[in-house]
Amino acid sequence: MHKTMRKIARDSLLSLETYARQRKEFRARVMAHKRDRTVHLGAHVTLIFEDELTLRYQVQEMLRIERTFEEQGIQDELDVYNPLIPDGRNLKATMMIEYADAEERKQALSKLKGIEDRVWIQVEGCPRIYAIADEDLERENEEKTSAVHFLRFELDDEMARALKYGVALALGADHPNYQAEISAVAGVRASLAQDLD
């Protein structure tokens, strides 16, 4: 049985005034929630697995920063962020390639072209699932990849059941210029399993 869609409804968003009052507590809750949804693949790649709460925070922050209160502007933000919410048979993540030094980052991004297609997850006992990257727009050019990518991992029914049951979850990257592999800690695995029907 599938749960209902996990989209952010327009009428569930807080007004700018209400959000301003609740922002500190809401932000603290989201940051705590993100701790169990953040995975570091080696020293320079971080995956933040998105869900309704993390993206609700993004929408509220964008509306606050842009001081958006008109219906069309609010709908535009929902149209951008709602597709990034997992829909019951997949996990969705923002991938960031992080180098503190700007020149080192520039060189790394040229060497890591295509890395977004070489990031994988693996439910114990099942084959690796490689990311479907950047469905919203092209994020690399002839010279380099982007520092931020949006990834989707599609699980079949067996993988989803196994992950919900509690089997191990591994994550990694196998790009020629960047390899990493880790096992998800229990809190991360449990948090991601909640994204699945």
C-alpha positions as CSV (number, residue, x, y, z in Angstrom):
1,M,0.0,0.0,0.0
2,H,1.4,3.4,-1.0
3,K,1.3,6.4,1.3
4,T,0.0,9.7,0.0
5,M,2.2,11.9,-2.0
6,R,4.6,13.9,0.2
7,K,4.3,17.3,-1.5
8,I,4.3,20.6,0.3
9,A,0.8,22.0,0.0
10,R,0.4,25.8,-0.6
11,D,-1.9,26.2,2.4
12,S,0.6,24.4,4.8
13,L,3.2,27.2,4.4
14,L,3.6,29.8,7.1
15,S,3.1,33.4,6.3
16,L,6.3,35.6,6.4
17,E,5.3,37.0,9.7
18,T,4.5,33.7,11.3
19,Y,7.7,32.2,9.9
20,A,9.8,35.1,11.3
21,R,8.5,34.3,14.8
22,Q,9.0,30.5,14.5
23,R,12.2,30.5,12.4
24,K,14.8,29.9,15.1
25,E,13.0,26.9,16.5
26,F,12.1,25.5,13.1
27,R,15.7,25.9,11.8
28,A,17.0,24.1,14.9
29,R,14.6,21.2,14.3
30,V,15.6,21.0,10.6
31,M,19.3,21.1,11.4
32,A,18.9,18.3,13.9
33,H,16.8,16.3,11.3
34,K,19.5,16.8,8.6
35,R,22.2,15.3,10.8
36,D,20.7,11.8,10.1
37,R,20.3,12.6,6.4
38,T,23.8,13.8,5.7
39,V,26.5,11.5,4.4
40,H,30.2,12.4,3.7
41,L,31.7,10.4,0.8
42,G,35.4,11.0,1.4
43,A,36.7,14.5,2.2
44,H,35.1,16.4,-0.6
45,V,31.6,15.0,-1.5
46,T,28.6,15.4,0.8
47,L,25.1,14.0,0.2
48,I,22.1,15.6,1.9
49,F,19.1,13.4,1.5
50,E,16.1,15.6,1.0
51,D,12.6,15.0,2.3
52,E,9.4,17.0,2.9
53,L,10.9,18.7,6.0
54,T,14.2,19.7,4.5
55,L,12.6,21.1,1.4
56,R,9.8,22.9,3.4
57,Y,12.6,24.7,5.2
58,Q,14.2,25.6,1.8
59,V,10.9,27.0,0.5
60,Q,10.2,29.0,3.7
61,E,13.8,30.4,3.6
62,M,13.5,31.4,-0.1
63,L,10.2,33.1,0.5
64,R,11.7,34.9,3.5
65,I,14.9,36.0,1.7
66,E,13.0,37.2,-1.4
67,R,10.1,38.6,0.7
68,T,7.7,36.7,-1.5
69,F,4.1,36.9,-0.5
70,E,2.3,36.9,-3.8
71,E,0.6,33.7,-4.9
72,Q,2.5,33.2,-8.2
73,G,5.9,33.6,-6.5
74,I,4.9,31.1,-3.8
75,Q,3.7,28.7,-6.4
76,D,6.9,29.1,-8.4
77,E,9.0,28.1,-5.3
78,L,6.7,25.0,-4.7
79,D,7.2,24.1,-8.4
80,V,11.0,24.1,-8.0
81,Y,11.2,22.2,-4.7
82,N,8.3,19.7,-4.7
83,P,9.9,17.5,-7.4
84,L,12.9,17.0,-5.1
85,I,10.8,15.3,-2.4
86,P,11.1,11.5,-2.5
87,D,7.9,9.9,-3.7
88,G,7.9,6.5,-2.0
89,R,10.2,4.3,-4.2
90,N,13.3,6.6,-4.4
91,L,15.7,8.5,-2.3
92,K,16.7,12.0,-3.5
93,A,19.8,13.9,-2.4
94,T,21.6,17.2,-3.0
95,M,25.2,16.4,-3.7
96,M,27.9,19.1,-2.9
97,I,31.5,19.0,-4.0
98,E,33.4,21.0,-1.4
99,Y,36.9,22.4,-1.6
100,A,37.7,25.4,0.7
101,D,40.3,26.9,-1.7
102,A,38.8,28.4,-4.9
103,E,41.7,27.4,-7.2
104,E,41.7,23.8,-5.8
105,R,37.9,23.7,-6.3
106,K,38.2,24.9,-9.9
107,Q,40.8,22.2,-10.7
108,A,38.9,19.5,-8.9
109,L,35.6,20.3,-10.7
110,S,37.4,19.8,-14.1
111,K,38.8,16.5,-13.0
112,L,35.5,15.3,-11.5
113,K,33.3,15.8,-14.7
114,G,30.7,13.1,-14.6
115,I,31.0,12.2,-10.9
116,E,27.3,12.8,-10.5
117,D,26.6,9.7,-12.6
118,R,29.0,7.6,-10.6
119,V,27.5,8.0,-7.1
120,W,25.7,4.9,-5.9
121,I,23.8,3.3,-3.0
122,Q,23.6,-0.4,-2.2
123,V,21.1,-2.1,-0.1
124,E,22.7,-5.2,1.5
125,G,22.2,-8.3,-0.7
126,C,21.1,-6.2,-3.8
127,P,23.0,-4.7,-6.7
128,R,24.3,-1.1,-6.6
129,I,21.9,1.7,-7.7
130,Y,23.6,4.5,-9.6
131,A,22.2,8.0,-9.3
132,I,20.0,9.6,-12.0
133,A,21.5,13.1,-11.9
134,D,20.2,16.6,-12.6
135,E,16.9,16.0,-14.2
136,D,16.0,19.6,-13.7
137,L,18.9,21.0,-15.8
138,E,22.3,20.4,-17.2
139,R,24.9,21.1,-14.5
140,E,28.2,20.5,-16.3
141,N,29.9,21.8,-19.4
142,E,32.8,20.8,-21.6
143,E,35.3,22.0,-18.9
144,K,33.9,21.1,-15.6
145,T,31.1,19.7,-13.5
146,S,29.0,21.8,-11.1
147,A,29.7,22.0,-7.4
148,V,26.0,21.1,-6.7
149,H,23.9,18.3,-8.2
150,F,20.5,16.8,-7.5
151,L,20.4,13.0,-7.5
152,R,17.7,10.4,-7.5
153,F,18.1,6.7,-6.6
154,E,15.3,4.4,-7.7
155,L,14.7,1.4,-5.5
156,D,12.7,-1.7,-6.5
157,D,10.2,-3.2,-4.1
158,E,12.6,-5.8,-2.7
159,M,15.3,-3.1,-2.0
160,A,12.7,-0.9,-0.3
161,R,11.4,-3.8,1.9
162,A,14.9,-4.8,2.8
163,L,16.0,-1.3,3.8
164,K,12.8,-0.8,5.9
165,Y,13.5,-4.2,7.5
166,G,16.8,-2.9,8.7
167,V,19.5,-4.4,6.4
168,A,22.8,-2.5,5.9
169,L,23.1,0.4,3.4
170,A,26.3,1.3,1.7
171,L,27.0,4.5,-0.3
172,G,29.9,5.5,-2.5
173,A,31.4,7.1,-5.6
174,D,33.5,5.3,-8.2
175,H,34.7,8.0,-10.5
176,P,38.2,7.5,-11.9
177,N,39.4,10.6,-10.0
178,Y,37.4,10.1,-6.8
179,Q,36.6,6.9,-5.0
180,A,34.8,6.6,-1.6
181,E,32.7,4.0,0.1
182,I,31.0,4.0,3.5
183,S,28.3,2.1,5.4
184,A,25.5,4.3,6.6
185,V,25.2,4.6,10.3
186,A,22.0,3.3,11.9
187,G,20.4,6.7,12.3
188,V,21.0,7.6,8.6
189,R,19.7,4.2,7.4
190,A,16.6,4.5,9.6
191,S,15.9,8.1,8.5
192,L,16.2,7.2,4.8
193,A,14.0,4.1,5.2
194,Q,11.2,6.4,6.3
195,D,11.2,7.9,2.7
196,L,10.0,4.6,1.3
197,D,6.5,3.2,1.1
